[in-house]
Amino acid sequence: MRESIRGEMTWKPDGVMGRTLYLRLSPHDRWRSYKEFPQYVIPDSPGNSQGYKTFVSLLRQQWKVV
């Protein structure tokens, strides 16, 4: 069985405006919008921040919040 990847998540990396979830697979990667990772995206609900459902899903998979 393949081990799952546990990356890092943040809501506002340096130099970025707005409230959108950003991901990276390792600490050496640049932050990228969660929408660039279709394998992890959970569709958003109206009224939530962009990426909130994805955030909750990845948190349950033990991704690190930075």
C-alpha positions as CSV (number, residue, x, y, z in Angstrom):
1,M,0.0,0.0,0.0
2,R,1.3,3.5,-0.9
3,E,2.0,5.9,1.9
4,S,-0.1,9.1,1.6
5,I,1.6,12.5,1.2
6,R,1.3,14.9,4.1
7,G,2.1,18.4,3.1
8,E,1.6,21.9,4.5
9,M,-1.3,24.3,4.4
10,T,-1.6,28.0,5.0
11,W,-4.3,30.7,4.5
12,K,-2.0,33.6,3.6
13,P,1.6,33.2,2.5
14,D,3.8,36.3,2.5
15,G,2.9,38.7,-0.3
16,V,-0.6,37.3,-1.0
17,M,-3.9,39.2,-0.5
18,G,-7.2,37.5,0.3
19,R,-8.3,34.4,2.1
20,T,-7.6,31.4,0.0
21,L,-6.0,28.1,1.0
22,Y,-2.5,27.5,-0.2
23,L,-0.6,24.2,-0.2
24,R,2.8,22.8,-0.7
25,L,4.0,19.2,-0.6
26,S,7.3,19.9,1.2
27,P,8.8,22.9,3.1
28,H,11.1,23.6,0.2
29,D,8.3,24.0,-2.4
30,R,6.7,27.4,-3.1
31,W,3.1,28.0,-1.9
32,R,0.5,27.3,-4.6
33,S,-3.3,27.7,-4.6
34,Y,-5.1,24.6,-3.5
35,K,-6.9,24.7,-6.9
36,E,-3.6,23.7,-8.5
37,F,-3.9,20.3,-6.7
38,P,-7.1,18.8,-8.2
39,Q,-6.4,15.5,-6.5
40,Y,-7.1,17.1,-3.1
41,V,-9.8,19.7,-3.9
42,I,-13.2,19.3,-2.2
43,P,-15.8,21.7,-3.7
44,D,-16.5,24.8,-1.7
45,S,-19.8,25.6,0.0
46,P,-21.3,29.1,-0.4
47,G,-20.3,31.4,2.5
48,N,-17.0,29.6,3.3
49,S,-13.5,30.8,2.6
50,Q,-12.1,29.4,-0.7
51,G,-10.6,26.0,0.2
52,Y,-12.2,25.6,3.6
53,K,-13.6,22.1,2.8
54,T,-10.3,21.1,1.3
55,F,-8.6,22.4,4.5
56,V,-10.8,20.3,6.8
57,S,-10.2,17.2,4.6
58,L,-6.4,17.6,4.6
59,L,-6.4,18.4,8.3
60,R,-8.0,15.0,8.9
61,Q,-5.3,13.5,6.8
62,Q,-2.7,15.0,9.2
63,W,-1.4,17.8,7.0
64,K,0.5,20.5,8.8
65,V,-0.9,24.0,9.3
66,V,1.7,26.7,8.9
